[in-house]
Amino acid sequence: MTKNIAIFASGTGTNAENLIRFFADEPDTAIVLLLSSKAEAPVVGKARQHHIPVEICSKFFFTAASSLLPLLVRYEVHYILLAGFLCFIPPFLLAAFPKRIVNIHPSLLPKHGGKGMYGLHVHTAVLQEHETVSGITIHLVNEHYDQGAILCQKSCPVYPTDSPATLAGRVHLLEKKWYPIAVKDVIKDK
């Protein structure tokens, strides 16, 4: 049976596009939907270029079980991957997809996680704390920001000469390599 994946993303789409490309060559796995809260987000165009159906949803739509769950049923979604999606995941969605919603965070959680900690905010905080190591955390999503069970962590050095942008570049290389692999392991139940 094919495992269908929905990607929730609202940003530039580099992680989403990487996942789309990776799973295009995986048997028994398909990206069937990109859901975004922003119609103008670059990720929307990237998904369409890869012929992935796109749904744009308002905050009201996203937080209403009567709207969102039928949409996911229509696409026969088994797993949800967050890729730069900043909306809080509502409890009804966690209940409908237990241990099947995965997120990637650009730090070594539990450090530098929580509400408002995304993108360059995270890398700025890492530098302000004079950390010598940063990295990524791939985790299951639960009812608290960035506190779900950790599936994978990978690290990279932080240099004294780093800016948030240079650190982000190194962290992004880890994201590109490890997010698809960690998701594949979840789907294969490893």
N, C-alpha and C positions, 0 to 999 in steps of 0.2 A: 504494500500500500504506500502510495506517495505521501510524504509528510509535507504539508503546505505551510509556508511561512508568510507572515505579514511583517513588514518593516514599518515601524512608526518613526518618522524623521521630520524635522522642521528646519534644517540648516542647509549647509552647502552640499551635503550628500556624499562626501568622500567615503565614509564607512559604509553607507548604504550601497553605493555603486560597487565597492569592493565585495560586499556580500552577494550582490546580484551576480557579479562575474564568477565568483567562486562557486556558488550553487548552481549556476547554469550547466556546469560539467559534472554535477553530482547526481548519480542515479537515485531514484526514489525520493528526491527532495526538490521542491519547487518554490520559488518566490512568487506568490500569487497576488500580492497587494502591497502597495505603498500607501500608507495613511499619513497625511500631513495636516497640521493646523494652520499652515501658511501657504496659500495658493502661489505666492510669488517666490517661495523658497527655491533655490537652485536645485535641490534634490528632486523636485517635481519634474523638471525637465530631464534630468538624468534618468529617472525611472522610465519616463515615456520613451526616451531614446532606446531603452532596452526592452520596450514593449511590455512593461509591467503596468497593470491597471493602477490608477491613482484615484484615491478618494480624498477630498478636502473636507475636513470636519471643523465645525465651530466648537468652542469650549462647551457649549450646551449639549451639542450632539455627543461629544466625547464623554461627558459625565452622565449621560442618560443610558441606562442599561437597555431601555426599550428601543433605542436607536442603534447603539454600537454593536450589541450582541447579534442582532439579526444580520447586520452587515458582515460580520466575521463568519457567521454560519453560511451566508450566501457564498462566500469565497472558500468555504470548507477549511478554515485556518486551524492548524494544530499548534503552532508556535508563534510567539510574538517576539521580535527583536527590536530593541530601542537603539536608535543610532542618531543621537543629537535631538532627542525628543524630550522637551523640558516639562511637559504637563505631568502632574501627579497622577499615578495610575490608580483609578478608583477601586474600592474593595470588590465590587461585583465582577470586575475584570480579573482580579487575582483569584477569586473563587472559581471563575469559569475556566481559567488556565493555570491550575496549580502547578508550580515548578516548571512552567512552560513559557515564562516571560523572562528574557535575558537582557541585561544592560551592560554597557561598557563605560567605565569611568576613568578619566585621565590622571589618576594618582593611585598610590598604594593605600587603599582603604584599610583601616578607618580614618587615616589622615586625609584631610582636605576634601571631605565629602559633605553631603547635606544640601539643604535648599540653598539655591543661589551659587553653588559651587559647580561651575561648568566652564569649559573652554579656557580662555586666558585668565579667568578669575582663579582657576585652580593653579595654573602655572605661576601666577603672580604670588599666590599664597605660599607655594613651595619655596620660591626664591626669598620671600620675606622671612620665612622660618629658617633660612640658611640650611636647608636639607642638602645632603650630599647624594641622595638617591631618590629617584621618582620612578614612575612607570604607569602601568595600567592595572585595573582590576576588572575582571569579567565576573558578573554575579547574577544570581537569580533576583528578581524583583519581589519585594514584600511591601508591607504597608508603611514603611519608613524609607525616606530618601537614602539610597546608597548603603543600606544595612542588610540586604538579603545575603543568603549563603554564597560565599566566595567559591567560584569555580576555577579561577585561574588568576595568578598575578605574575607579571613579568616586569623586570626593572631595567633602568638605564641610569647612567651617572648624571649628576647635576654639576655643571662646571661653574667656577666663580665668575666667569665671563658671560654666563648665559643671560639672555633676556627671556621674557615669557615666550616670545616667538621662536627662539632657537630651541628652547626646551620643548615647546609644543611640537616642533618638527621631529625631534628624536622620539617623543612619546607616540606621535602618529605612526611612525614606522613599526612600533610594537603593535599598535592597534591593527594595522593592515595585515600583519602576519598572523597574529594570534586570535583575533575575534572570530574569523571563520572556522578555525580549527576547534576552538572551544565550543562553538555552536554545534558543529558537526558531532562532537563528543556527546553533547546533551541529547541530540536527536537520536544518536546511536545508543544512548543510555549507557555510556562508559563512565 
